[in-house]
Amino acid sequence: YLIFAQWLGKDVKLNPLDMTLYMSVPAAIFLLPFIFYMPHPVGWKGHAAMTDYEVLREVLSLQPNLMYLIALSGFFAIMYNTLQY
């Protein structure tokens, strides 16, 4: 991804915010199958291996307001990655 970021910054002349947002979409698409179809062990009693999506559903069923913190975390991640470039 860093080579792609260098190419976007030099040849296409994108500012850091555009570069971060344009690179996040392909990365998210690449990770989607793993989120939905790759189970891994969790440390919760009474639960077998779960996918990341199943973990998210379980956590949100217990505390629905946590979605606000997840969105805030995404905002901070975008700002951090923008400042990184």
C-alpha positions as a Markdown table, in Angstrom:
| # | Residue | x | y | z |
|---|---|---|---|---|
| 1 | Tyr | 0.0 | 0.0 | 0.0 |
| 2 | Leu | 2.9 | 2.4 | 0.6 |
| 3 | Ile | 4.1 | 2.1 | -3.0 |
| 4 | Phe | 0.5 | 2.8 | -4.1 |
| 5 | Ala | 0.4 | 5.8 | -1.7 |
| 6 | Gln | 3.6 | 7.2 | -3.1 |
| 7 | Trp | 2.3 | 6.8 | -6.7 |
| 8 | Leu | -1.0 | 8.6 | -5.8 |
| 9 | Gly | 0.9 | 11.4 | -4.1 |
| 10 | Lys | 3.3 | 12.0 | -7.0 |
| 11 | Asp | 1.7 | 11.1 | -10.2 |
| 12 | Val | -2.0 | 11.8 | -9.5 |
| 13 | Lys | -1.3 | 14.8 | -7.2 |
| 14 | Leu | -3.8 | 14.0 | -4.4 |
| 15 | Asn | -3.9 | 15.7 | -1.1 |
| 16 | Pro | -3.4 | 13.5 | 2.0 |
| 17 | Leu | -7.1 | 13.4 | 2.9 |
| 18 | Asp | -8.1 | 12.2 | -0.6 |
| 19 | Met | -5.3 | 9.7 | -0.7 |
| 20 | Thr | -6.4 | 8.2 | 2.7 |
| 21 | Leu | -10.1 | 8.0 | 1.7 |
| 22 | Tyr | -9.3 | 6.5 | -1.8 |
| 23 | Met | -7.1 | 3.8 | -0.3 |
| 24 | Ser | -9.5 | 2.9 | 2.5 |
| 25 | Val | -12.2 | 1.6 | 0.1 |
| 26 | Pro | -10.0 | -1.1 | -1.6 |
| 27 | Ala | -8.6 | -2.1 | 1.8 |
| 28 | Ala | -12.1 | -2.5 | 3.2 |
| 29 | Ile | -13.2 | -4.5 | 0.2 |
| 30 | Phe | -10.2 | -6.8 | 0.5 |
| 31 | Leu | -10.9 | -7.5 | 4.2 |
| 32 | Leu | -14.7 | -8.1 | 3.9 |
| 33 | Pro | -14.5 | -11.8 | 3.2 |
| 34 | Phe | -12.3 | -12.3 | 6.2 |
| 35 | Ile | -14.7 | -10.4 | 8.4 |
| 36 | Phe | -17.7 | -12.5 | 7.5 |
| 37 | Tyr | -16.1 | -16.0 | 6.8 |
| 38 | Met | -13.0 | -16.5 | 8.9 |
| 39 | Pro | -13.9 | -17.7 | 12.5 |
| 40 | His | -11.4 | -17.4 | 15.3 |
| 41 | Pro | -11.4 | -18.4 | 18.9 |
| 42 | Val | -12.8 | -16.0 | 21.4 |
| 43 | Gly | -12.2 | -15.9 | 25.1 |
| 44 | Trp | -15.9 | -15.9 | 26.2 |
| 45 | Lys | -17.3 | -18.8 | 28.1 |
| 46 | Gly | -20.0 | -20.6 | 26.2 |
| 47 | His | -19.0 | -19.3 | 22.8 |
| 48 | Ala | -17.3 | -21.3 | 20.1 |
| 49 | Ala | -15.1 | -19.8 | 17.4 |
| 50 | Met | -16.8 | -16.7 | 15.9 |
| 51 | Thr | -16.3 | -14.4 | 13.0 |
| 52 | Asp | -15.6 | -10.7 | 13.5 |
| 53 | Tyr | -19.1 | -9.9 | 12.3 |
| 54 | Glu | -20.6 | -12.3 | 14.9 |
| 55 | Val | -18.5 | -10.7 | 17.6 |
| 56 | Leu | -19.7 | -7.3 | 16.6 |
| 57 | Arg | -23.4 | -8.4 | 16.6 |
| 58 | Glu | -22.9 | -10.0 | 20.1 |
| 59 | Val | -21.3 | -6.8 | 21.5 |
| 60 | Leu | -23.9 | -4.5 | 20.0 |
| 61 | Ser | -26.7 | -6.7 | 21.3 |
| 62 | Leu | -25.3 | -6.2 | 24.8 |
| 63 | Gln | -24.4 | -2.5 | 24.4 |
| 64 | Pro | -26.0 | -0.8 | 21.4 |
| 65 | Asn | -24.5 | 2.7 | 22.2 |
| 66 | Leu | -21.1 | 1.3 | 21.6 |
| 67 | Met | -21.6 | 2.0 | 17.9 |
| 68 | Tyr | -21.0 | 5.7 | 18.6 |
| 69 | Leu | -17.5 | 4.9 | 20.0 |
| 70 | Ile | -16.8 | 2.7 | 16.9 |
| 71 | Ala | -17.7 | 5.6 | 14.6 |
| 72 | Leu | -15.6 | 8.0 | 16.6 |
| 73 | Ser | -12.7 | 5.6 | 16.4 |
| 74 | Gly | -13.1 | 5.4 | 12.6 |
| 75 | Phe | -13.0 | 9.2 | 12.5 |
| 76 | Phe | -9.8 | 9.3 | 14.5 |
| 77 | Ala | -8.2 | 6.7 | 12.3 |
| 78 | Ile | -9.0 | 8.7 | 9.2 |
| 79 | Met | -7.4 | 11.8 | 10.8 |
| 80 | Tyr | -4.3 | 9.9 | 11.9 |
| 81 | Asn | -3.8 | 8.4 | 8.5 |
| 82 | Thr | -4.3 | 11.7 | 6.9 |
| 83 | Leu | -1.6 | 13.3 | 9.1 |
| 84 | Gln | 0.7 | 10.3 | 8.4 |
| 85 | Tyr | 0.9 | 11.2 | 4.7 |
